[in-house]
Amino acid sequence: MRKLRVVIGTNDGENISPGHMGEAEHFYIYDLFDEGNFNLAGNRENTSPDVDGKHGILEKMKAVMAIINDADVIIGRRMSPNFLKISAKTRIQPVVVKSDSLSLIIDTVMKSFDRIYDLVERRESGDRPKEIPELKE
């Protein structure tokens, strides 16, 4: 059975954070399985430093990555400078979505499970694909 550990930033537990992922109050962690099942594996408070709305700050990225270091995939509502850095330098696969609802996001990611899993596997083997999927409902 194949599994993806997916992290989504949220402020209310129901919708993705409207800003950049690192600005979310909490990170919800989901385990998605190739046969279509998923479960909420937990949530973590975002304790990364406040950078006054600045984007692409390395200190902020490192702090967020330490909080979600067991993730395979991070989901954001918009592309960010740090998503590009994460894609180029880490084993974690960024994904951008257009949906707001966490449940719709999970459904959308499940529809692209094979594609995203392939990118994650490539990352695990040391490759750093430049592709950052942008998923729509």
DSSP file (Angstrom, degrees, kcal/mol; ACC not computed):
  #  RESIDUE AA STRUCTURE BP1 BP2  ACC     N-H-->O    O-->H-N    N-H-->O    O-->H-N    TCO  KAPPA ALPHA  PHI   PSI    X-CA   Y-CA   Z-CA
    1    1 A M              0   0    0      0, 0.0     2,-0.3     0, 0.0    32,-0.0   0.000 360.0 360.0 360.0 129.3    0.0    0.0    0.0
    2    2 A R        -     0   0    0      2,-0.0    32,-2.1     0, 0.0     2,-0.4  -0.695 360.0-168.9 -92.8 144.7    1.4    3.4   -1.0
    3    3 A K  E     -A   33   0A   0     -2,-0.3     2,-0.4    30,-0.2    30,-0.2  -0.983  14.1-162.3-136.2 143.1    1.0    6.4    1.3
    4    4 A L  E     -A   32   0A   0     28,-2.5    28,-2.9    -2,-0.4     2,-0.7  -0.995  13.7-147.0-120.1 130.8    1.6   10.1    1.0
    5    5 A R  E     -A   31   0A   0     -2,-0.4    67,-2.7    26,-0.2    68,-2.3  -0.892  26.0-170.3 -96.7 117.2    1.9   12.3    4.1
    6    6 A V  E     -Ab  30  73A   0     24,-3.1    24,-3.1    -2,-0.7     2,-0.4  -0.879  11.1-158.8-115.4 137.0    0.3   15.6    3.2
    7    7 A V  E     -Ab  29  74A   0     66,-2.2    68,-2.7    -2,-0.4     2,-0.4  -0.964   8.4-176.7-120.0 132.5    0.4   18.9    5.1
    8    8 A I  E     -Ab  28  75A   0     20,-2.3    20,-3.0    -2,-0.4     2,-0.3  -0.994  22.4-132.0-127.8 130.8   -2.0   21.8    4.7
    9    9 A G  E     +A   27   0A   0     66,-0.8     8,-2.8    -2,-0.4     2,-0.3  -0.656  35.5 167.7 -81.2 135.4   -1.9   25.1    6.5
   10   10 A T  E     -AC  26  16A   0     16,-2.6    16,-2.2    -2,-0.3    15,-0.3  -0.988  35.9-163.8-146.6 152.6   -5.2   26.3    8.0
   11   11 A N  S    S+     0   0    0      4,-0.6    -1,-0.1    -2,-0.3     5,-0.1   0.650  97.6  26.6-103.6 -24.6   -6.5   28.9   10.4
   12   12 A D  S    S-     0   0    0      3,-0.6     4,-0.1    14,-0.1    -2,-0.0   0.419  99.5-116.0-122.1  -1.0   -9.9   27.3   11.1
   13   13 A G  S    S+     0   0    0      2,-0.4     3,-0.1    13,-0.1    -3,-0.0   0.447 105.6  65.1  79.3  -1.5   -9.5   23.6   10.5
   14   14 A E  S    S+     0   0    0      1,-0.3    88,-2.8    88,-0.1    89,-0.4   0.639  99.3  37.6-121.3 -29.0  -11.9   23.7    7.6
   15   15 A N  B    S-G  101   0B   0     86,-0.3    -4,-0.6    87,-0.1    -3,-0.6  -0.918  83.9-101.7-128.9 151.8  -10.3   25.8    4.9
   16   16 A I  B     -C   10   0A   0     84,-3.2    -6,-0.3    -2,-0.3    60,-0.1  -0.382  52.9 -91.1 -66.0 148.3   -6.7   26.3    3.6
   17   17 A S        -     0   0    0     -8,-2.8    60,-0.3     9,-0.1    -1,-0.1  -0.404  32.2-137.0 -59.7 133.5   -5.0   29.4    4.9
   18   18 A P  S    S+     0   0    0      0, 0.0    -1,-0.1     0, 0.0     3,-0.1   0.751  84.2  49.9 -70.6 -22.2   -5.7   32.2    2.3
   19   19 A G  S    S-     0   0    0      1,-0.3    58,-0.5     2,-0.1    59,-0.2   0.057 113.3 -41.6 -93.2-154.2   -2.1   33.5    2.4
   20   20 A H    >   -     0   0    0     57,-0.1     3,-2.1     1,-0.1     4,-0.3  -0.403  59.9-110.6 -71.5 153.5    1.2   31.6    2.0
   21   21 A M  G >  S+     0   0    0     57,-0.3     3,-1.9     1,-0.3    -1,-0.1   0.870 115.8  59.5 -54.3 -42.5    1.4   28.3    3.8
   22   22 A G  G 3  S+     0   0    0      1,-0.3    -1,-0.3   -13,-0.1    26,-0.1   0.589  98.0  61.3 -66.4  -9.7    4.0   29.6    6.4
   23   23 A E  G <  S+     0   0    0     -3,-2.1    -1,-0.3    -6,-0.1    -2,-0.2   0.511  79.9 112.6 -92.1  -6.4    1.4   32.2    7.5
   24   24 A A    <   -     0   0    0     -3,-1.9   -13,-0.2    -4,-0.3     3,-0.1  -0.272  67.0-137.6 -66.5 152.0   -1.1   29.6    8.7
   25   25 A E  S    S+     0   0    0    -15,-0.3    21,-2.8     1,-0.2     2,-0.3   0.827  85.1  18.3 -76.3 -33.4   -1.9   29.2   12.4
   26   26 A H  E     -AD  10  45A   0    -16,-2.2   -16,-2.6    19,-0.3     2,-0.5  -0.940  65.1-138.3-137.9 157.0   -1.9   25.4   12.2
   27   27 A F  E     -AD   9  44A   0     17,-2.9    17,-2.5    -2,-0.3     2,-0.5  -0.979  17.9-153.9-116.2 119.0   -0.6   22.6    9.9
   28   28 A Y  E     -AD   8  43A   0    -20,-3.0   -20,-2.3    -2,-0.5     2,-0.5  -0.807   9.4-151.7 -93.1 131.7   -3.0   19.7    9.4
   29   29 A I  E     -AD   7  42A   0     13,-3.1    12,-2.7    -2,-0.5    13,-1.2  -0.909  14.7-176.6-110.4 123.8   -1.3   16.4    8.6
   30   30 A Y  E     -AD   6  40A   0    -24,-3.1   -24,-3.1    -2,-0.5     2,-0.6  -0.935  19.5-146.7-119.2 141.4   -3.2   13.8    6.5
   31   31 A D  E     -AD   5  39A   0      8,-2.6     8,-1.9    -2,-0.4     2,-0.4  -0.952  20.4-166.3-103.5 120.6   -2.1   10.3    5.4
   32   32 A L  E     -AD   4  38A   0    -28,-2.9   -28,-2.5    -2,-0.6     2,-0.3  -0.894   3.0-155.6-109.2 136.9   -3.5    9.5    2.0
   33   33 A F  E >   -A    3   0A   0      4,-3.0     3,-2.3    -2,-0.4   -30,-0.2  -0.868  24.1-121.3-117.2 147.7   -3.4    5.9    0.7
   34   34 A D  T 3  S+     0   0    0    -32,-2.1   -31,-0.1    -2,-0.3    80,-0.1   0.691 108.3  63.4 -62.3 -20.7   -3.5    4.7   -2.9
   35   35 A E  T 3  S-     0   0    0    -33,-0.3    -1,-0.3     2,-0.1    -3,-0.0   0.459 124.9 -95.7 -85.3   2.7   -6.7    2.7   -2.5
   36   36 A G  S <  S+     0   0    0     -3,-2.3     2,-0.2     1,-0.4    -2,-0.1   0.343  84.8 122.0 108.3  -6.9   -8.6    5.9   -1.8
   37   37 A N        +     0   0    0     -4,-0.0    -4,-3.0    73,-0.0    -1,-0.4  -0.525  31.7 173.6 -86.7 156.5   -8.6    6.1    2.0
   38   38 A F  E     -D   32   0A   0     -6,-0.2     2,-0.3    -2,-0.2    -6,-0.2  -0.980  10.3-166.0-152.7 160.4   -7.2    8.9    4.1
   39   39 A N  E     -D   31   0A   0     -8,-1.9    -8,-2.6    -2,-0.3     2,-0.7  -0.995  31.8-109.6-147.8 150.8   -7.0    9.9    7.7
   40   40 A L  E     -D   30   0A   0     -2,-0.3   -10,-0.3   -10,-0.2     3,-0.1  -0.712  30.3-173.0 -76.7 114.4   -6.1   13.0    9.7
   41   41 A A  E     -     0   0A   0    -12,-2.7     2,-0.3    -2,-0.7   -11,-0.2   0.604  54.1 -68.2 -88.5 -12.6   -2.9   12.1   11.4
   42   42 A G  E     -D   29   0A   0    -13,-1.2   -13,-3.1    -3,-0.1     2,-0.3  -0.897  41.6-106.8 153.7 179.4   -2.7   15.2   13.5
   43   43 A N  E     -D   28   0A   0     -2,-0.3     2,-0.4   -15,-0.2   -15,-0.2  -0.995  21.1-158.3-142.7 150.4   -2.3   18.9   13.6
   44   44 A R  E     -D   27   0A   0    -17,-2.5   -17,-2.9    -2,-0.3     2,-0.2  -0.973  22.2-116.8-130.3 140.3    0.6   21.1   14.7
   45   45 A E  E     -D   26   0A   0     -2,-0.4     2,-1.1   -19,-0.2   -19,-0.3  -0.510  30.6-119.3 -71.6 140.9    0.7   24.7   15.7
   46   46 A N        +     0   0    0    -21,-2.8    -1,-0.1    -2,-0.2    18,-0.1  -0.734  40.7 167.4 -83.0 103.1    2.8   27.0   13.5
   47   47 A T        +     0   0    0     -2,-1.1    -1,-0.2    16,-0.2     3,-0.1   0.200  29.7 128.3-101.6  13.8    5.4   28.3   15.9
   48   48 A S  S    S-     0   0    0      1,-0.1    12,-0.1   -26,-0.1    13,-0.0  -0.305  70.2 -86.4 -68.2 156.0    7.7   29.7   13.2
   49   49 A P        -     0   0    0      0, 0.0     2,-0.4     0, 0.0    -1,-0.1  -0.294  38.3-113.6 -67.3 147.2    8.7   33.4   13.6
   50   50 A D        -     0   0    0      1,-0.1   -27,-0.1    -3,-0.1    -3,-0.0  -0.662  28.0-173.8 -77.0 129.4    6.5   36.2   12.4
   51   51 A V    >   -     0   0    0     -2,-0.4     3,-1.8     3,-0.2    -1,-0.1   0.005  46.5-107.2-116.8  27.5    8.3   38.0    9.5
   52   52 A D  T 3  S-     0   0    0      1,-0.3     3,-0.1     2,-0.0    -2,-0.1   0.847  76.1 -53.5  52.5  43.1    5.8   40.8    9.1
   53   53 A G  T 3  S+     0   0    0      1,-0.2    -1,-0.3   -30,-0.0     2,-0.1   0.488  97.8 142.9  76.9   2.2    4.3   39.6    5.8
   54   54 A K    <   -     0   0    0     -3,-1.8     2,-0.3     1,-0.0    -1,-0.2  -0.469  38.3-145.4 -73.9 150.0    7.7   39.3    4.0
   55   55 A H        +     0   0    0      1,-0.2    -1,-0.0    -2,-0.1    25,-0.0  -0.865  69.1  30.1-118.9 151.3    8.1   36.3    1.7
   56   56 A G  S    S+     0   0    0     -2,-0.3     2,-0.5     1,-0.3    -1,-0.2   0.649  70.5 157.9  82.9  15.3   11.0   34.1    0.9
   57   57 A I     >  -     0   0    0     -3,-0.2     4,-2.2     1,-0.2    -1,-0.3  -0.637  35.1-150.5 -79.1 121.7   12.7   34.5    4.3
   58   58 A L  H  > S+     0   0    0     -2,-0.5     4,-2.6     1,-0.2     5,-0.2   0.876  94.5  55.2 -61.3 -41.4   15.1   31.5    4.8
   59   59 A E  H  > S+     0   0    0      1,-0.2     4,-2.0     2,-0.2    -1,-0.2   0.907 109.5  47.8 -58.6 -43.2   14.7   31.6    8.6
   60   60 A K  H  > S+     0   0    0      2,-0.2     4,-2.5     1,-0.2     5,-0.2   0.929 111.3  50.3 -63.6 -46.7   10.9   31.3    8.3
   61   61 A M  H  X S+     0   0    0     -4,-2.2     4,-2.7     1,-0.2    -2,-0.2   0.923 110.6  49.1 -59.3 -45.6   11.2   28.4    5.8
   62   62 A K  H  X S+     0   0    0     -4,-2.6     4,-1.9     1,-0.2    -1,-0.2   0.894 110.9  50.3 -62.7 -40.0   13.6   26.5    8.0
   63   63 A A  H  X S+     0   0    0     -4,-2.0     4,-1.3    -5,-0.2    -1,-0.2   0.917 112.7  45.9 -65.5 -43.1   11.3   26.9   11.0
   64   64 A V  H  X S+     0   0    0     -4,-2.5     4,-1.8     1,-0.2     3,-0.4   0.925 110.9  53.2 -64.8 -43.9    8.3   25.7    9.1
   65   65 A M  H  < S+     0   0    0     -4,-2.7    -1,-0.2     1,-0.2    -2,-0.2   0.855 105.4  54.6 -61.1 -34.8   10.2   22.7    7.7
   66   66 A A  H >< S+     0   0    0     -4,-1.9     3,-0.7     1,-0.2    -1,-0.2   0.861 108.3  49.7 -65.8 -34.6   11.3   21.7   11.2
   67   67 A I  H 3< S+     0   0    0     -4,-1.3    -2,-0.2    -3,-0.4    -1,-0.2   0.866 122.9  30.6 -70.8 -36.3    7.6   21.6   12.3
   68   68 A I  T >< S+     0   0    0     -4,-1.8     3,-2.2     1,-0.2    -1,-0.2  -0.087  76.3 135.7-115.0  32.9    6.5   19.5    9.3
   69   69 A N  T <   +     0   0    0     -3,-0.7    -1,-0.2     1,-0.3    -2,-0.1   0.612  68.3  58.4 -62.7 -13.6    9.8   17.5    8.7
   70   70 A D  T 3  S+     0   0    0     -3,-0.2    -1,-0.3    -4,-0.1     2,-0.1   0.329  82.9 116.0 -96.9   7.7    7.9   14.2    8.3
   71   71 A A    <   -     0   0    0     -3,-2.2   -65,-0.2    -6,-0.2     3,-0.1  -0.438  45.0-170.8 -77.0 148.5    5.8   15.5    5.3
   72   72 A D  S    S+     0   0    0    -67,-2.7    21,-2.9     1,-0.3     2,-0.4   0.697  80.5  24.2 -96.0 -34.9    6.0   14.1    1.8
   73   73 A V  E     -be   6  93A   0    -68,-2.3   -66,-2.2    19,-0.2     2,-0.4  -0.990  63.1-159.9-136.6 136.1    3.9   16.8    0.3
   74   74 A I  E     -be   7  94A   0     19,-1.9    21,-2.1    -2,-0.4     2,-0.4  -0.965  14.4-150.9-116.2 139.7    3.1   20.4    1.3
   75   75 A I  E     +be   8  95A   0    -68,-2.7   -66,-0.8    -2,-0.4     2,-0.3  -0.904  16.4 177.1-113.5 132.8    0.0   22.1    0.0
   76   76 A G  E     - e   0  96A   0     19,-2.5    21,-2.4    -2,-0.4   -56,-0.1  -0.931  35.1-135.7-131.6 158.6   -0.4   25.8   -0.5
   77   77 A R  S    S+     0   0    0    -58,-0.5     2,-0.3    -2,-0.3   -57,-0.1   0.727  92.4  20.1 -81.2 -24.5   -3.0   28.1   -2.0
   78   78 A R  S    S-     0   0    0    -59,-0.2   -57,-0.3    18,-0.0    -1,-0.2  -0.976  87.3 -97.0-145.0 156.7   -0.4   30.1   -3.9
   79   79 A M        -     0   0    0     -2,-0.3     3,-0.0    -3,-0.1    -2,-0.0  -0.432  44.3-173.4 -68.8 145.5    3.1   29.7   -5.2
   80   80 A S     >  -     0   0    0     -2,-0.1     4,-1.5     1,-0.1     3,-0.2  -0.948  39.2-112.0-138.5 160.1    5.7   31.3   -3.0
   81   81 A P  H  > S+     0   0    0      0, 0.0     4,-1.7     0, 0.0     5,-0.1   0.876 119.8  53.4 -57.5 -36.2    9.5   31.9   -3.2
   82   82 A N  H  > S+     0   0    0      1,-0.2     4,-3.1     2,-0.2     5,-0.2   0.831 100.4  59.5 -72.0 -29.9   10.0   29.3   -0.4
   83   83 A F  H  > S+     0   0    0     -3,-0.2     4,-2.5     2,-0.2    -1,-0.2   0.910 106.4  49.2 -60.4 -39.8    8.0   26.7   -2.4
   84   84 A L  H  X S+     0   0    0     -4,-1.5     4,-1.9     2,-0.2    -2,-0.2   0.907 112.7  46.6 -64.9 -41.4   10.6   27.1   -5.2
   85   85 A K  H  X S+     0   0    0     -4,-1.7     4,-2.0     2,-0.2     5,-0.2   0.915 112.7  49.6 -65.8 -43.2   13.4   26.7   -2.6
   86   86 A I  H  X S+     0   0    0     -4,-3.1     4,-2.1     1,-0.2     6,-0.2   0.919 111.0  50.2 -61.3 -43.9   11.8   23.7   -1.0
   87   87 A S  H  < S+     0   0    0     -4,-2.5    -1,-0.2    -5,-0.2    -2,-0.2   0.887 115.4  42.5 -60.8 -40.7   11.3   22.1   -4.4
   88   88 A A  H  < S+     0   0    0     -4,-1.9    -1,-0.2    -5,-0.2    -2,-0.2   0.758 127.3  26.1 -79.0 -25.5   14.9   22.7   -5.4
   89   89 A K  H  < S+     0   0    0     -4,-2.0     2,-0.2    -5,-0.1    -2,-0.2   0.519 109.3  55.7-123.0  -6.0   16.6   21.7   -2.1
   90   90 A T  S  < S-     0   0    0     -4,-2.1    36,-0.0     2,-0.2     0, 0.0  -0.730  73.1-118.1-127.3 174.6   14.5   19.2   -0.1
   91   91 A R  S    S+     0   0    0     -2,-0.2     2,-0.3     2,-0.1    32,-0.1   0.478  83.9 102.6 -86.2  -4.2   12.8   15.9   -0.4
   92   92 A I        -     0   0    0     -6,-0.2    -2,-0.2    31,-0.1   -19,-0.2  -0.664  66.9-139.5 -88.3 134.9    9.4   17.5    0.2
   93   93 A Q  E     -e   73   0A   0    -21,-2.9   -19,-1.9    -2,-0.3     2,-0.2  -0.827  12.8-147.6 -95.8 114.8    7.1   18.0   -2.8
   94   94 A P  E     -e   74   0A   0      0, 0.0     2,-0.3     0, 0.0   -19,-0.2  -0.544  15.7-173.7 -76.5 147.9    5.2   21.3   -2.9
   95   95 A V  E     -e   75   0A   0    -21,-2.1   -19,-2.5    -2,-0.2     2,-0.4  -0.995  12.8-148.2-140.4 138.7    1.7   21.4   -4.6
   96   96 A V  E     -ef  76 134A   0     37,-3.0    39,-3.0    -2,-0.3     2,-0.3  -0.908  17.1-169.2-108.8 136.0   -0.5   24.4   -5.3
   97   97 A V  E     - f   0 135A   0    -21,-2.4    39,-0.2    -2,-0.4     8,-0.1  -0.857  24.7-153.8-123.1 158.6   -4.3   24.1   -5.1
   98   98 A K        +     0   0    0     37,-1.4    38,-0.1    -2,-0.3     2,-0.1   0.526  69.5  93.5-104.9 -10.9   -7.2   26.3   -6.2
   99   99 A S        -     0   0    0     36,-0.3    -2,-0.1     1,-0.1   -83,-0.1  -0.423  56.2-159.0 -80.6 157.8   -9.8   24.9   -3.7
  100  100 A D        +     0   0    0     -2,-0.1   -84,-3.2   -85,-0.1     2,-0.1   0.809  66.0  83.1-100.8 -44.0  -10.4   26.4   -0.3
  101  101 A S  B  > S-G   15   0B   0    -86,-0.2     4,-2.4     1,-0.1   -86,-0.3  -0.405  71.3-139.9 -69.7 132.6  -12.1   23.5    1.6
  102  102 A L  H  > S+     0   0    0    -88,-2.8     4,-2.5     1,-0.2     5,-0.2   0.892 104.6  53.5 -58.4 -39.7   -9.7   20.9    3.2
  103  103 A S  H  > S+     0   0    0    -89,-0.4     4,-2.1     1,-0.2    -1,-0.2   0.906 110.0  46.7 -65.1 -40.0  -12.1   18.1    2.1
  104  104 A L  H  > S+     0   0    0      2,-0.2     4,-2.5     1,-0.2    -1,-0.2   0.882 110.8  53.4 -66.6 -37.4  -12.1   19.3   -1.5
  105  105 A I  H  X S+     0   0    0     -4,-2.4     4,-2.7     2,-0.2     5,-0.2   0.932 108.2  49.3 -62.5 -45.5   -8.3   19.6   -1.4
  106  106 A I  H  X S+     0   0    0     -4,-2.5     4,-2.6     1,-0.2    -2,-0.2   0.933 111.7  49.3 -60.4 -45.4   -7.9   16.0   -0.2
  107  107 A D  H  X S+     0   0    0     -4,-2.1     4,-1.6     1,-0.2    -1,-0.2   0.912 111.9  49.0 -58.9 -43.1  -10.3   14.8   -2.9
  108  108 A T  H  X S+     0   0    0     -4,-2.5     4,-0.8     2,-0.2    -2,-0.2   0.906 112.0  47.4 -65.3 -42.7   -8.3   16.8   -5.6
  109  109 A V  H >< S+     0   0    0     -4,-2.7     3,-0.9     1,-0.2     7,-0.2   0.903 107.9  56.4 -65.6 -40.0   -5.0   15.4   -4.4
  110  110 A M  H >< S+     0   0    0     -4,-2.6     3,-1.4     1,-0.3     4,-0.3   0.872 102.1  56.4 -59.4 -36.3   -6.4   11.9   -4.3
  111  111 A K  H 3< S+     0   0    0     -4,-1.6    -1,-0.3     1,-0.3    -2,-0.2   0.757 114.4  39.2 -66.6 -23.6   -7.3   12.3   -8.0
  112  112 A S  T <X S+     0   0    0     -3,-0.9     4,-2.5    -4,-0.8     5,-0.3   0.059  80.6 123.1-110.3  22.6   -3.6   13.0   -8.7
  113  113 A F  H <> S+     0   0    0     -3,-1.4     4,-3.2     1,-0.2     5,-0.2   0.908  72.9  47.8 -53.0 -50.9   -2.2   10.5   -6.3
  114  114 A D  H  > S+     0   0    0     -4,-0.3     4,-2.2     1,-0.2    -1,-0.2   0.910 113.0  47.8 -61.3 -44.0   -0.1    8.6   -8.9
  115  115 A R  H  > S+     0   0    0      2,-0.2     4,-1.6     1,-0.2    -1,-0.2   0.928 116.6  42.4 -62.2 -46.4    1.4   11.7  -10.4
  116  116 A I  H  X S+     0   0    0     -4,-2.5     4,-2.5    -7,-0.2    -2,-0.2   0.896 111.8  54.4 -70.0 -39.7    2.3   13.2   -7.0
  117  117 A Y  H  X S+     0   0    0     -4,-3.2     4,-2.8    -5,-0.3    -1,-0.2   0.904 106.1  53.4 -60.4 -40.4    3.5    9.8   -5.6
  118  118 A D  H  X S+     0   0    0     -4,-2.2     4,-2.2    -5,-0.2    -1,-0.2   0.917 109.2  48.3 -60.3 -43.9    5.9    9.6   -8.6
  119  119 A L  H  X S+     0   0    0     -4,-1.6     4,-2.0     2,-0.2    -2,-0.2   0.909 111.9  49.7 -62.5 -42.3    7.3   13.0   -7.8
  120  120 A V  H  X S+     0   0    0     -4,-2.5     4,-2.5     2,-0.2    -2,-0.2   0.916 109.7  50.9 -63.3 -44.1    7.8   12.1   -4.2
  121  121 A E  H  X S+     0   0    0     -4,-2.8     4,-1.4     1,-0.2    -1,-0.2   0.912 108.7  51.7 -60.4 -42.8    9.5    8.8   -5.1
  122  122 A R  H  <>S+     0   0    0     -4,-2.2     5,-2.0     1,-0.2    -1,-0.2   0.898 110.2  49.3 -60.6 -40.2   11.9   10.7   -7.4
  123  123 A R  H ><5S+     0   0    0     -4,-2.0     3,-1.8     1,-0.2    -2,-0.2   0.896 105.8  56.3 -65.7 -40.6   12.7   13.0   -4.5
  124  124 A E  H 3<5S+     0   0    0     -4,-2.5    -1,-0.2     1,-0.3    -2,-0.2   0.815 105.1  53.2 -61.2 -29.4   13.3   10.1   -2.1
  125  125 A S  T 3<5S-     0   0    0     -4,-1.4    -1,-0.3    -3,-0.2    -2,-0.2   0.399 128.8 -96.7 -88.1   4.1   15.9    8.8   -4.6
  126  126 A G  T < 5S+     0   0    0     -3,-1.8    -3,-0.2     1,-0.4    -2,-0.1   0.282  83.4 128.5 103.1 -11.0   17.7   12.2   -4.6
  127  127 A D      < -     0   0    0     -5,-2.0    -1,-0.4    -6,-0.2    -2,-0.1  -0.450  45.9-153.1 -72.8 151.9   16.2   13.7   -7.8
  128  128 A R        -     0   0    0     -2,-0.1    -5,-0.1    -3,-0.1    -1,-0.1  -0.677  11.6-160.4-127.2  77.8   14.8   17.2   -7.4
  129  129 A P        -     0   0    0      0, 0.0    -6,-0.0     0, 0.0   -10,-0.0  -0.296  13.4-144.1 -57.9 139.6   12.0   17.6  -10.1
  130  130 A K        +     0   0    0    -42,-0.0     2,-0.2     2,-0.0   -42,-0.1   0.637  64.9 114.6 -79.0 -14.1   11.2   21.2  -10.8
  131  131 A E        -     0   0    0    -44,-0.1     0, 0.0     1,-0.1     0, 0.0  -0.380  41.3-177.3 -64.9 127.3    7.6   20.4  -11.3
  132  132 A I        -     0   0    0     -2,-0.2   -37,-0.2   -39,-0.1    -1,-0.1  -0.915  27.4-135.1-120.4  99.7    5.2   22.0   -8.7
  133  133 A P        -     0   0    0      0, 0.0   -37,-3.0     0, 0.0     2,-0.6  -0.234  10.3-154.1 -59.2 140.7    1.8   20.7   -9.6
  134  134 A E  E     -f   96   0A   0    -39,-0.2     2,-0.4   -36,-0.0   -37,-0.2  -0.956  19.9-161.9-114.0 108.3   -1.1   23.2   -9.7
  135  135 A L  E     -f   97   0A   0    -39,-3.0   -37,-1.4    -2,-0.6     2,-0.3  -0.734  10.6-169.9-101.1 138.0   -4.3   21.2   -9.0
  136  136 A K              0   0    0     -2,-0.4    -2,-0.0   -39,-0.2   -39,-0.0  -0.847 360.0 360.0-117.1 158.5   -7.8   22.3   -9.7
  137  137 A E              0   0    0     -2,-0.3    -2,-0.0     0, 0.0   -40,-0.0   0.505 360.0 360.0 -53.7 360.0  -11.0   20.6   -8.6
